[in-house]
Amino acid sequence: MNKSQSADVPLVIGHRGSCGYRPENTLISFALAVELGADFVEMDVVPSADGVLVVRHDADLSDSTDVAARPEFAERRRTATIDGADVDGWFADDFTVAEIRTLRAVERHPDLRRHSARYDGQPVPTFAETLTWLAQLATEAGRPIGVYVEPKHPTYYRSIGKPVEDLLVKDLAAAGRDRADSPTFVQSFEIDPLHRVASMTEVRRVQLMGSGHGPYDRTAAGDPLLYSEMTTPSGLRRIAEYAVGIGPNKEMVLATDRTGQLAGLTGLVPAAHEAGLFVHPYTFRDENKYLAEPYRRGTDPSARGDGAAECEAFLRAGVDGLFTDFVDSAMAARAAWLRPERVLTSV
């Protein structure tokens, strides 16, 4: 195992905060994640027109803000080709940060997460503001709060002259989070951006992995590399040359079949550990819609199932951390899994 992560106590990573309860990537979502005990909070960043990173999951602001209801911005709607797909909407890089500050965050899944939607209306934070906010929360909590950040669509942004990795490293340096021992991870589904980050800073890097396709930067360059090839022993060894861990889709660790039944472990965790990489799968959610069949409760897709039990199954499989929308469920799973003699590992 890489010394940056202990196999004894897996990390609980608040995905976009604790976005099962609050609109994603907002300060109140991050604060709740910390209050519930998360070791790290995860967030996504995109650049504004004037080169300021804002905390949003998508280049398109339509799903996570009220921009579509703002008549003053109606003419900004357009179609952009991002990561090979045409996207219609309102894009962060067409708005100054001052304009983005006038928008309000909304729940991405209001039908599924009606409770969270009651907190609509939060401001859209910049990345620098969020880092300052988390430093304050860490002081109040009396413990370090780790940051797990993904610069979104790096190939796209580089193609339009907005290298998101450069902006990210600048903000991390200003916050004192750019060292190898900082409680910080930079993650990406692409490969070259992680190499570029490595050339600028010692901050630790994590290779994200999906299923059924490959890193877009390689696809755009004509390389047919698939994530499945990156999970082979030789592929994992190559990742270990530039990253300390992997963040795979959870079904790449514990697969399910077409009916939602568990189909068994894939062997990815021991293979990654053999290569010296930790494994932080994503994303754990409590709603029946997202759970494997054994953990569902009832037939309502929006009803809460036994998310803690699913998390615990992955902890038993040897993962080193979990990305979760429901921090309290992951914390309960970790508490149930831990033996009394184990001690928490510093982030």
Disulfide bonds with the S-S distance in Angstrom:
none
